């Protein structure tokens, strides 16, 4: 079929990259934004624009909140059809309470799970969440969308398609294909070292696009490979759920044996018991951490079998000084405060899994490395976007002569994916500042603006793609770049007008979560304006991709 192995790899690289490149572009771009998801949350919710806080007192602040909590209404509605008989009006059997925070969280998210009576699945739980101001204990409205951590972040790995975990499966397939595309790219490009230092923006658009494609792919090659691989590792339990399917009985037996060995009960005793002072347990855990030279704040509190004689409290140290998300767990008997267990050093397998997971999710305190993550994610998106351009530019003249529409379809999809998602991202930030504060279901409206803007960008890309069928550029690229620049500037201006937190204020104070996003928006506007100007000056003779594209294997 192919003259040699290299041409076979070129075919695989081109077509695998094209088919699932649209998904990978979304995963890379929103993965880059997710590095600063908490900071985006602060920009989006002005009431949370204060410094990050440590875990507050459980006894004085969190316990009264937990005792008043109930499952979220939408989670209860999702249970219909999964239980026999009516659902209770009040949920009394609490399975667990939990609270998690990092060095970047100004507000605290707390959650509780409740056992579901008469459920078809005996292990079925229903969850409730609340957002707490850790300075006062006041509950903040959950109607406000946390754009960074509750929208951009899940969009990165699930496309926000949650039915049957469909989005996560699609992204997982794309990550697997990406690994194959990376290997095939290495085989294709025999001059990797030279391409690392080759970028000629003054040359023709085709030549500079090829240079940028090669440079962005080679420069961030370790990043791309590592994050595709670790993303698959993180969701391995979803892709291969053998523990809860084929090996269900063995899994249950293992949990029971582990409960006996660790002293942490697997099931409720069915006997009511009071809850001792959790603050005293936290103080003891912090004292023991300090004795081992690992002083720090609490990152995760977990109370299992609440109100039962088998209840226990797990306290984990925040993972700001290491790769792992949390660590040094200590477990106490809930009714007495007696120390039941201190986690031993992890096994080699657990350590590797913890390292890979923690490095991917990057909750540690290292700002330079976080920016390198952003750069790597953006380079991945750039590599895919330039690959789309190269694919279309190489074929559109031939398709124009043959009367084919393939190049036009691919170009429209590329515009919709690349500039379309940027238009949608800027649009949701503009909507965040324009929608009334007391608007019911405000977060739903913001998401509607995002998807609506993306849909309009896709329609615009298809509508303006007719010139591609004639071998000419699609003007939608330039027009959407102009829209991105305008929306990005509008978001910065609206933030200053509606909150008073203009750049002069946020830089002088300083308050970098808000200043940083404003500056990023202005830089994005500048890049988009420059791209629009470059595209407007493009001459037809420059549209052709040089022969080096064929030599590089883009067939």
Residue pairs with C-beta under 8 A, 6 or more apart in sequence:
1 8
2 8
2 11
5 187
6 187
6 188
6 553
7 553
7 555
9 183
9 184
9 185
9 187
9 188
9 553
10 184
10 188
10 553
10 554
10 555
11 555
12 180
12 181
12 184
13 181
13 184
13 185
13 188
13 553
14 391
14 553
14 554
14 555
16 177
16 180
16 181
16 184
17 24
17 181
17 384
17 387
18 387
18 388
18 391
18 410
19 177
20 173
20 174
20 177
20 178
21 384
21 387
21 388
21 417
22 413
22 414
22 417
23 159
23 170
23 171
23 174
24 174
24 175
24 178
24 380
24 384
25 381
25 384
25 385
25 417
25 418
25 421
26 155
26 156
26 159
26 417
26 421
27 156
27 157
27 171
27 174
27 175
28 377
28 378
28 380
28 381
28 384
29 377
29 378
29 381
29 421
29 422
30 152
30 153
30 155
30 156
30 421
31 156
31 157
31 227
31 377
32 373
32 374
32 376
32 377
32 378
32 381
33 40
33 148
33 152
33 156
33 425
34 148
34 149
34 152
34 153
34 156
35 362
35 370
35 373
35 374
35 377
36 148
36 370
36 374
36 513
36 516
36 517
37 146
37 148
37 149
37 152
37 153
38 102
38 104
38 105
38 106
38 148
38 149
38 513
39 104
39 148
39 512
39 513
39 514
39 516
39 517
40 147
40 148
40 149
40 152
40 517
41 48
41 146
41 147
41 148
41 149
41 150
42 48
42 49
42 106
42 513
42 514
43 429
43 495
43 513
43 514
43 517
43 518
44 144
44 145
44 146
44 147
44 148
44 429
44 432
45 140
45 144
45 146
46 498
46 499
46 501
47 140
47 144
48 106
48 107
48 140
49 106
49 499
49 501
49 511
49 513
49 514
50 106
50 135
51 106
52 101
52 102
52 103
52 104
52 105
52 106
53 101
53 105
53 106
53 108
53 134
53 135
54 101
54 134
54 297
54 298
55 99
55 101
55 108
55 134
55 282
55 297
55 298
55 299
55 301
56 62
56 108
56 132
56 134
56 137
57 279
58 99
58 278
58 279
58 282
58 301
59 277
59 278
59 279
60 137
60 279
61 132
61 134
61 137
62 97
62 99
62 110
62 132
62 137
62 301
63 275
63 278
64 137
65 110
65 130
65 132
65 137
65 139
66 94
66 97
66 110
66 112
66 306
69 110
69 112
69 128
69 130
70 90
70 91
70 114
70 128
71 91
71 112
71 114
71 126
71 127
71 128
72 127
72 128
72 129
75 126
75 127
75 128
76 87
76 126
79 87
79 116
79 119
79 124
79 126
80 87
82 116
82 119
82 120
82 121
82 124
83 116
83 117
83 118
83 119
83 120
83 124
84 118
84 120
85 118
88 117
91 114
91 126
93 114
93 115
93 117
94 112
94 113
94 114
94 115
94 306
94 307
95 113
95 114
95 115
95 125
95 304
95 305
95 306
96 112
96 113
96 302
96 303
96 304
96 305
96 306
97 110
97 111
97 112
97 301
97 302
97 303
97 306
98 110
98 111
98 112
98 300
98 301
98 302
98 303
99 108
99 109
99 110
99 111
99 300
99 301
100 109
100 299
100 300
100 301
101 108
101 109
101 134
101 299
101 318
102 299
102 318
102 319
102 320
102 363
103 297
103 318
103 320
103 365
106 134
107 131
107 132
107 133
107 134
107 140
108 131
108 132
108 133
108 134
109 129
109 130
109 131
109 132
110 129
110 130
110 132
111 127
111 128
111 129
111 130
112 127
112 128
112 129
113 125
113 126
113 127
113 128
114 125
114 126
114 127
114 128
115 124
115 125
116 124
116 125
116 126
129 142
130 139
130 142
131 139
131 140
131 141
131 142
132 138
132 139
132 140
133 139
133 140
143 440
143 441
143 442
143 443
144 442
144 443
145 151
145 432
145 442
145 443
145 446
145 447
147 428
147 429
147 432
147 446
151 160
151 428
151 446
151 447
151 450
152 425
154 160
157 167
157 168
157 171
157 231
157 235
158 165
158 167
158 168
158 171
159 167
159 170
159 171
160 167
161 167
161 170
165 238
168 235
168 238
169 238
169 239
171 231
172 231
172 232
172 235
172 238
172 239
175 228
175 229
175 231
175 232
176 228
176 232
178 224
178 228
179 225
179 228
179 229
182 221
182 224
182 225
182 228
185 217
186 192
186 221
188 552
188 553
189 195
189 214
189 217
189 218
189 552
189 553
192 218
195 211
195 214
195 215
195 218
196 215
196 218
196 219
198 211
198 214
198 215
199 208
199 211
199 212
199 215
200 207
200 208
200 211
201 208
201 211
202 208
203 211
204 541
204 542
204 544
204 546
205 534
205 538
205 542
205 543
206 390
206 393
206 542
206 543
206 544
206 545
206 546
206 549
207 545
207 546
207 548
209 386
209 389
209 390
209 393
209 545
210 386
210 390
210 545
210 546
210 548
210 549
210 552
212 382
212 386
213 383
213 386
213 387
213 390
214 552
216 379
216 380
216 382
216 383
216 386
217 224
217 383
219 379
220 375
220 376
220 379
220 380
220 383
223 373
223 376
223 379
223 380
224 376
224 380
224 383
226 359
227 360
227 376
230 356
230 357
230 359
230 360
231 360
232 239
233 353
233 356
233 357
233 360
234 356
234 357
234 360
234 361
237 243
243 251
244 251
255 266
256 266
258 264
258 266
259 265
259 266
262 331
262 340
262 341
263 331
263 340
263 341
264 304
264 312
264 314
264 331
264 340
264 341
265 305
265 310
265 312
267 305
267 310
268 305
268 308
268 310
269 305
269 308
269 309
269 310
270 308
271 308
271 309
272 307
272 308
272 309
273 307
273 308
273 309
273 311
273 334
273 335
274 335
275 303
275 306
275 307
275 311
275 334
275 335
276 332
276 333
276 334
276 335
276 336
276 337
277 337
278 301
278 303
278 313
280 337
281 313
281 315
281 330
281 332
281 337
282 298
282 301
282 315
284 330
284 332
284 337
284 339
285 298
285 315
285 317
285 330
286 295
286 296
286 298
288 330
288 342
289 295
289 296
289 317
289 328
292 328
294 317
294 328
296 317
296 318
296 320
296 321
297 317
297 318
297 320
298 315
298 316
298 317
298 318
299 316
299 317
299 318
299 319
299 320
299 325
299 326
300 314
300 315
300 316
300 318
300 326
301 313
301 314
301 315
301 316
302 313
302 314
302 315
302 316
303 311
303 312
303 313
303 314
303 334
304 311
304 312
304 313
304 314
305 311
305 312
305 334
306 334
309 335
311 333
311 334
311 335
312 331
312 332
312 333
312 334
312 340
313 331
313 332
313 333
313 334
314 329
314 330
314 331
315 329
315 330
315 331
315 332
316 326
316 327
316 328
316 329
317 326
317 327
317 328
317 329
318 326
319 325
319 326
319 327
319 358
319 363
319 364
320 363
320 364
320 365
321 364
321 365
322 358
322 364
323 354
323 355
323 358
323 359
323 364
324 354
324 355
324 357
324 358
325 357
325 358
325 361
325 363
327 343
327 354
328 343
329 342
329 343
330 339
330 341
330 342
330 343
331 339
331 340
331 341
331 342
331 343
332 338
332 339
332 340
333 340
346 354
358 364
362 369
362 370
362 373
381 418
385 414
385 418
387 554
388 410
388 411
388 413
388 414
388 417
388 418
389 414
390 545
390 549
390 554
391 410
391 554
392 407
392 410
392 411
392 414
392 468
393 543
393 544
393 545
394 545
394 549
394 550
394 554
395 406
395 407
396 407
396 408
396 411
396 468
396 469
396 471
397 471
397 544
398 404
399 405
399 406
399 407
399 408
399 469
399 471
400 407
400 469
400 470
400 471
401 471
404 469
405 469
407 468
407 469
408 465
408 466
408 468
408 469
409 465
411 461
411 465
411 468
411 474
412 458
412 461
412 462
412 465
412 468
412 474
412 476
413 461
415 457
415 461
415 465
415 474
415 476
415 477
415 480
416 454
416 457
416 458
416 461
416 462
419 457
419 461
419 476
419 477
419 480
419 481
419 483
419 484
420 454
420 457
420 458
420 461
420 480
421 454
422 480
422 484
422 524
422 528
423 453
423 454
423 456
423 457
423 480
423 483
423 484
423 487
424 450
424 451
424 453
424 454
424 457
425 450
426 484
426 487
426 488
426 490
426 491
426 521
426 524
427 449
427 450
427 452
427 453
427 487
428 446
428 447
428 449
428 450
428 453
429 487
429 491
429 521
430 449
430 487
430 490
430 491
430 494
431 445
431 446
431 449
431 450
432 446
433 491
433 494
433 495
433 497
433 498
433 499
434 494
435 442
435 445
435 446
436 442
439 445
457 480
457 483
460 476
460 479
460 480
461 474
461 476
461 480
463 476
464 474
464 475
464 476
464 479
465 474
465 476
467 473
467 474
467 475
468 474
471 543
472 540
472 543
473 535
473 538
473 543
477 531
477 535
478 531
478 532
478 535
478 536
479 532
481 528
481 529
481 531
481 532
481 535
482 528
482 529
482 532
484 524
484 525
484 528
485 524
485 525
485 526
485 528
485 529
485 532
486 525
488 521
488 522
488 524
488 525
488 528
489 521
489 522
489 525
491 521
492 503
492 518
492 521
492 522
495 501
495 502
495 514
495 518
496 502
496 503
501 511
501 514
503 515
503 518
503 519
505 511
506 512
506 514
506 515
506 518
507 515
